[in-house]
Amino acid sequence: MCKLLSDWAPSAAAIDLLKLNGVDDSQIELSIKYLKNESDLVNIDDVKGYDNWNSLFIMFCIKANKKNDN
């Protein structure tokens, strides 16, 4: 399991789940860029309530996608 955000890439399963929830490729790419380049996140151990980057990424993308739909 990858602890550092800089070393992480979303799994195929995470991307498949996002697509099943209506998140398109462009939103996925924008979310990856935002998390890696514009957030202050470094280590998953510092993020309360999450134990891996994929789970955080899935929730982040779904919430970001819902905001775009409104």
A tleap script that builds the chain and sets N, CA, C and O, in Angstrom:
source leaprc.protein.ff14SB
mol = sequence {
  NMET CYS LYS LEU LEU SER ASP TRP ALA PRO
  SER ALA ALA ALA ILE ASP LEU LEU LYS LEU
  ASN GLY VAL ASP ASP SER GLN ILE GLU LEU
  SER ILE LYS TYR LEU LYS ASN GLU SER ASP
  LEU VAL ASN ILE ASP ASP VAL LYS GLY TYR
  ASP ASN TRP ASN SER LEU PHE ILE MET PHE
  CYS ILE LYS ALA ASN LYS LYS ASN ASP CASN
}
set mol.1.N position { 0.851 -1.183 0.000 }
set mol.1.CA position { 0.000 0.000 0.000 }
set mol.1.C position { 0.894 1.243 0.000 }
set mol.1.O position { 1.890 1.307 0.720 }
set mol.2.N position { 0.531 2.187 -0.789 }
set mol.2.CA position { 1.279 3.423 -0.968 }
set mol.2.C position { 0.870 4.457 0.091 }
set mol.2.O position { -0.304 4.816 0.187 }
set mol.3.N position { 1.814 4.923 0.865 }
set mol.3.CA position { 1.528 5.911 1.908 }
set mol.3.C position { 1.649 7.350 1.395 }
set mol.3.O position { 0.885 8.221 1.810 }
set mol.4.N position { 2.598 7.598 0.501 }
set mol.4.CA position { 2.842 8.952 0.007 }
set mol.4.C position { 2.010 9.244 -1.235 }
set mol.4.O position { 1.948 8.431 -2.158 }
set mol.5.N position { 1.383 10.392 -1.249 }
set mol.5.CA position { 0.562 10.786 -2.393 }
set mol.5.C position { 1.394 10.882 -3.666 }
set mol.5.O position { 0.920 10.538 -4.748 }
set mol.6.N position { 2.622 11.345 -3.537 }
set mol.6.CA position { 3.478 11.496 -4.713 }
set mol.6.C position { 3.763 10.163 -5.405 }
set mol.6.O position { 4.052 10.143 -6.601 }
set mol.7.N position { 3.685 9.056 -4.673 }
set mol.7.CA position { 3.946 7.731 -5.236 }
set mol.7.C position { 2.687 7.003 -5.684 }
set mol.7.O position { 2.772 5.936 -6.293 }
set mol.8.N position { 1.526 7.565 -5.392 }
set mol.8.CA position { 0.239 6.914 -5.639 }
set mol.8.C position { -0.292 7.191 -7.046 }
set mol.8.O position { -0.058 8.258 -7.614 }
set mol.9.N position { -0.999 6.224 -7.589 }
set mol.9.CA position { -1.799 6.367 -8.809 }
set mol.9.C position { -3.083 5.583 -8.560 }
set mol.9.O position { -3.042 4.529 -7.927 }
set mol.10.N position { -4.225 6.077 -9.045 }
set mol.10.CA position { -5.483 5.366 -8.789 }
set mol.10.C position { -5.475 3.972 -9.416 }
set mol.10.O position { -4.952 3.764 -10.511 }
set mol.11.N position { -6.064 3.040 -8.699 }
set mol.11.CA position { -6.153 1.672 -9.217 }
set mol.11.C position { -7.216 1.594 -10.311 }
set mol.11.O position { -8.086 2.458 -10.419 }
set mol.12.N position { -7.125 0.559 -11.102 }
set mol.12.CA position { -8.134 0.330 -12.147 }
set mol.12.C position { -9.503 0.151 -11.518 }
set mol.12.O position { -10.502 0.620 -12.063 }
set mol.13.N position { -9.560 -0.524 -10.376 }
set mol.13.CA position { -10.840 -0.739 -9.693 }
set mol.13.C position { -11.442 0.589 -9.225 }
set mol.13.O position { -12.654 0.783 -9.307 }
set mol.14.N position { -10.598 1.502 -8.736 }
set mol.14.CA position { -11.090 2.813 -8.302 }
set mol.14.C position { -11.655 3.587 -9.490 }
set mol.14.O position { -12.715 4.203 -9.381 }
set mol.15.N position { -10.972 3.560 -10.596 }
set mol.15.CA position { -11.437 4.266 -11.797 }
set mol.15.C position { -12.733 3.646 -12.305 }
set mol.15.O position { -13.651 4.370 -12.689 }
set mol.16.N position { -12.821 2.329 -12.314 }
set mol.16.CA position { -14.055 1.656 -12.740 }
set mol.16.C position { -15.234 2.054 -11.855 }
set mol.16.O position { -16.329 2.309 -12.355 }
set mol.17.N position { -15.013 2.107 -10.553 }
set mol.17.CA position { -16.071 2.494 -9.626 }
set mol.17.C position { -16.517 3.933 -9.871 }
set mol.17.O position { -17.710 4.233 -9.822 }
set mol.18.N position { -15.570 4.812 -10.132 }
set mol.18.CA position { -15.914 6.205 -10.431 }
set mol.18.C position { -16.758 6.305 -11.701 }
set mol.18.O position { -17.743 7.042 -11.744 }
set mol.19.N position { -16.375 5.579 -12.705 }
set mol.19.CA position { -17.129 5.610 -13.964 }
set mol.19.C position { -18.541 5.070 -13.774 }
set mol.19.O position { -19.482 5.564 -14.396 }
set mol.20.N position { -18.698 4.053 -12.916 }
set mol.20.CA position { -20.030 3.533 -12.611 }
set mol.20.C position { -20.893 4.581 -11.904 }
set mol.20.O position { -22.121 4.522 -11.960 }
set mol.21.N position { -20.245 5.531 -11.244 }
set mol.21.CA position { -20.946 6.609 -10.546 }
set mol.21.C position { -21.061 7.877 -11.390 }
set mol.21.O position { -21.389 8.944 -10.871 }
set mol.22.N position { -20.796 7.759 -12.669 }
set mol.22.CA position { -21.008 8.869 -13.588 }
set mol.22.C position { -19.882 9.883 -13.670 }
set mol.22.O position { -20.072 10.967 -14.221 }
set mol.23.N position { -18.723 9.556 -13.139 }
set mol.23.CA position { -17.573 10.463 -13.225 }
set mol.23.C position { -16.840 10.158 -14.524 }
set mol.23.O position { -16.454 9.015 -14.773 }
set mol.24.N position { -16.649 11.185 -15.351 }
set mol.24.CA position { -15.999 10.943 -16.639 }
set mol.24.C position { -14.478 11.085 -16.535 }
set mol.24.O position { -13.943 11.518 -15.515 }
set mol.25.N position { -13.800 10.706 -17.622 }
set mol.25.CA position { -12.334 10.706 -17.644 }
set mol.25.C position { -11.736 12.076 -17.356 }
set mol.25.O position { -10.723 12.175 -16.663 }
set mol.26.N position { -12.346 13.126 -17.876 }
set mol.26.CA position { -11.784 14.459 -17.658 }
set mol.26.C position { -11.869 14.866 -16.192 }
set mol.26.O position { -10.940 15.483 -15.672 }
set mol.27.N position { -12.970 14.532 -15.515 }
set mol.27.CA position { -13.101 14.845 -14.093 }
set mol.27.C position { -12.100 14.028 -13.270 }
set mol.27.O position { -11.536 14.527 -12.296 }
set mol.28.N position { -11.887 12.786 -13.664 }
set mol.28.CA position { -10.907 11.939 -12.978 }
set mol.28.C position { -9.519 12.551 -13.098 }
set mol.28.O position { -8.796 12.652 -12.107 }
set mol.29.N position { -9.144 12.957 -14.300 }
set mol.29.CA position { -7.826 13.563 -14.515 }
set mol.29.C position { -7.674 14.876 -13.751 }
set mol.29.O position { -6.628 15.130 -13.153 }
set mol.30.N position { -8.710 15.706 -13.769 }
set mol.30.CA position { -8.654 16.960 -13.015 }
set mol.30.C position { -8.503 16.705 -11.520 }
set mol.30.O position { -7.780 17.427 -10.833 }
set mol.31.N position { -9.175 15.696 -11.024 }
set mol.31.CA position { -9.097 15.367 -9.602 }
set mol.31.C position { -7.713 14.858 -9.220 }
set mol.31.O position { -7.192 15.212 -8.162 }
set mol.32.N position { -7.120 14.039 -10.063 }
set mol.32.CA position { -5.762 13.554 -9.806 }
set mol.32.C position { -4.792 14.736 -9.767 }
set mol.32.O position { -3.970 14.842 -8.856 }
set mol.33.N position { -4.890 15.612 -10.751 }
set mol.33.CA position { -3.996 16.777 -10.802 }
set mol.33.C position { -4.178 17.664 -9.575 }
set mol.33.O position { -3.201 18.151 -9.005 }
set mol.34.N position { -5.425 17.871 -9.172 }
set mol.34.CA position { -5.674 18.713 -8.010 }
set mol.34.C position { -5.069 18.095 -6.752 }
set mol.34.O position { -4.348 18.767 -6.014 }
set mol.35.N position { -5.354 16.836 -6.508 }
set mol.35.CA position { -4.847 16.185 -5.299 }
set mol.35.C position { -3.322 16.186 -5.260 }
set mol.35.O position { -2.728 16.452 -4.215 }
set mol.36.N position { -2.691 15.892 -6.387 }
set mol.36.CA position { -1.233 15.776 -6.405 }
set mol.36.C position { -0.518 17.125 -6.434 }
set mol.36.O position { 0.586 17.244 -5.903 }
set mol.37.N position { -1.126 18.141 -7.042 }
set mol.37.CA position { -0.415 19.403 -7.254 }
set mol.37.C position { -0.924 20.585 -6.443 }
set mol.37.O position { -0.172 21.529 -6.200 }
set mol.38.N position { -2.178 20.557 -6.021 }
set mol.38.CA position { -2.741 21.734 -5.371 }
set mol.38.C position { -3.196 21.505 -3.936 }
set mol.38.O position { -3.540 22.461 -3.241 }
set mol.39.N position { -3.204 20.276 -3.488 }
set mol.39.CA position { -3.581 20.016 -2.103 }
set mol.39.C position { -2.312 19.986 -1.249 }
set mol.39.O position { -1.202 19.878 -1.770 }
set mol.40.N position { -2.490 20.081 0.043 }
set mol.40.CA position { -1.367 20.000 0.975 }
set mol.40.C position { -1.177 18.590 1.499 }
set mol.40.O position { -0.430 18.378 2.454 }
set mol.41.N position { -1.842 17.626 0.888 }
set mol.41.CA position { -1.776 16.245 1.341 }
set mol.41.C position { -0.442 15.616 0.956 }
set mol.41.O position { 0.062 15.827 -0.147 }
set mol.42.N position { 0.124 14.841 1.882 }
set mol.42.CA position { 1.406 14.189 1.630 }
set mol.42.C position { 1.342 12.703 1.948 }
set mol.42.O position { 1.680 11.872 1.106 }
set mol.43.N position { 0.906 12.364 3.166 }
set mol.43.CA position { 0.910 10.989 3.643 }
set mol.43.C position { -0.500 10.609 4.067 }
set mol.43.O position { -1.155 11.365 4.784 }
set mol.44.N position { -0.974 9.451 3.634 }
set mol.44.CA position { -2.340 9.024 3.953 }
set mol.44.C position { -2.537 8.876 5.458 }
set mol.44.O position { -3.662 9.007 5.942 }
set mol.45.N position { -1.483 8.610 6.200 }
set mol.45.CA position { -1.593 8.496 7.659 }
set mol.45.C position { -1.995 9.814 8.314 }
set mol.45.O position { -2.464 9.826 9.452 }
set mol.46.N position { -1.811 10.922 7.601 }
set mol.46.CA position { -2.169 12.247 8.125 }
set mol.46.C position { -3.608 12.644 7.800 }
set mol.46.O position { -4.071 13.699 8.235 }
set mol.47.N position { -4.316 11.812 7.041 }
set mol.47.CA position { -5.685 12.125 6.630 }
set mol.47.C position { -6.643 11.334 7.520 }
set mol.47.O position { -6.741 10.111 7.419 }
set mol.48.N position { -7.331 12.042 8.376 }
set mol.48.CA position { -8.234 11.397 9.328 }
set mol.48.C position { -9.409 10.741 8.601 }
set mol.48.O position { -10.049 11.355 7.747 }
set mol.49.N position { -9.676 9.498 8.950 }
set mol.49.CA position { -10.821 8.786 8.399 }
set mol.49.C position { -10.522 7.969 7.153 }
set mol.49.O position { -11.410 7.287 6.641 }
set mol.50.N position { -9.298 8.021 6.655 }
set mol.50.CA position { -8.938 7.251 5.454 }
set mol.50.C position { -7.659 6.475 5.711 }
set mol.50.O position { -6.749 6.953 6.389 }
set mol.51.N position { -7.603 5.264 5.154 }
set mol.51.CA position { -6.395 4.474 5.316 }
set mol.51.C position { -5.700 4.169 3.992 }
set mol.51.O position { -4.658 3.515 3.966 }
set mol.52.N position { -6.291 4.652 2.883 }
set mol.52.CA position { -5.617 4.505 1.591 }
set mol.52.C position { -6.070 5.614 0.637 }
set mol.52.O position { -7.155 6.177 0.779 }
set mol.53.N position { -5.220 5.903 -0.319 }
set mol.53.CA position { -5.490 7.012 -1.248 }
set mol.53.C position { -6.679 6.727 -2.159 }
set mol.53.O position { -7.417 7.650 -2.505 }
set mol.54.N position { -6.882 5.475 -2.555 }
set mol.54.CA position { -7.987 5.162 -3.453 }
set mol.54.C position { -9.337 5.504 -2.831 }
set mol.54.O position { -10.204 6.059 -3.506 }
set mol.55.N position { -9.524 5.181 -1.558 }
set mol.55.CA position { -10.812 5.480 -0.918 }
set mol.55.C position { -11.032 6.989 -0.823 }
set mol.55.O position { -12.139 7.467 -1.068 }
set mol.56.N position { -9.997 7.738 -0.471 }
set mol.56.CA position { -10.115 9.192 -0.426 }
set mol.56.C position { -10.408 9.746 -1.822 }
set mol.56.O position { -11.263 10.616 -1.988 }
set mol.57.N position { -9.696 9.238 -2.807 }
set mol.57.CA position { -9.861 9.705 -4.183 }
set mol.57.C position { -11.270 9.446 -4.711 }
set mol.57.O position { -11.853 10.303 -5.375 }
set mol.58.N position { -11.814 8.275 -4.419 }
set mol.58.CA position { -13.173 7.944 -4.869 }
set mol.58.C position { -14.176 8.936 -4.286 }
set mol.58.O position { -15.004 9.484 -5.014 }
set mol.59.N position { -14.104 9.165 -2.984 }
set mol.59.CA position { -15.038 10.107 -2.344 }
set mol.59.C position { -14.840 11.521 -2.878 }
set mol.59.O position { -15.816 12.226 -3.131 }
set mol.60.N position { -13.602 11.940 -3.051 }
set mol.60.CA position { -13.293 13.263 -3.568 }
set mol.60.C position { -13.897 13.455 -4.956 }
set mol.60.O position { -14.546 14.467 -5.222 }
set mol.61.N position { -13.685 12.495 -5.828 }
set mol.61.CA position { -14.204 12.599 -7.203 }
set mol.61.C position { -15.722 12.620 -7.249 }
set mol.61.O position { -16.310 13.420 -7.976 }
set mol.62.N position { -16.354 11.759 -6.489 }
set mol.62.CA position { -17.817 11.708 -6.495 }
set mol.62.C position { -18.397 13.021 -5.994 }
set mol.62.O position { -19.346 13.545 -6.576 }
set mol.63.N position { -17.830 13.557 -4.913 }
set mol.63.CA position { -18.314 14.843 -4.388 }
set mol.63.C position { -18.051 15.971 -5.368 }
set mol.63.O position { -18.918 16.822 -5.569 }
set mol.64.N position { -16.885 16.000 -5.980 }
set mol.64.CA position { -16.563 17.046 -6.951 }
set mol.64.C position { -17.477 16.946 -8.169 }
set mol.64.O position { -17.889 17.969 -8.716 }
set mol.65.N position { -17.793 15.747 -8.591 }
set mol.65.CA position { -18.658 15.544 -9.749 }
set mol.65.C position { -20.085 15.985 -9.442 }
set mol.65.O position { -20.752 16.544 -10.312 }
set mol.66.N position { -20.563 15.748 -8.232 }
set mol.66.CA position { -21.916 16.178 -7.858 }
set mol.66.C position { -22.023 17.684 -7.818 }
set mol.66.O position { -23.057 18.235 -8.196 }
set mol.67.N position { -20.978 18.368 -7.368 }
set mol.67.CA position { -20.983 19.833 -7.351 }
set mol.67.C position { -21.072 20.389 -8.759 }
set mol.67.O position { -21.703 21.422 -8.984 }
set mol.68.N position { -20.437 19.705 -9.719 }
set mol.68.CA position { -20.478 20.149 -11.117 }
set mol.68.C position { -21.840 19.925 -11.742 }
set mol.68.O position { -22.206 20.627 -12.685 }
set mol.69.N position { -22.607 18.953 -11.234 }
set mol.69.CA position { -23.925 18.656 -11.776 }
set mol.69.C position { -24.981 19.666 -11.350 }
set mol.69.O position { -26.000 19.819 -12.024 }
set mol.70.N position { -24.748 20.358 -10.238 }
set mol.70.CA position { -25.759 21.291 -9.697 }
set mol.70.C position { -25.698 22.636 -10.354 }
set mol.70.O position { -26.478 23.526 -10.013 }
savepdb mol mol.pdb
quit
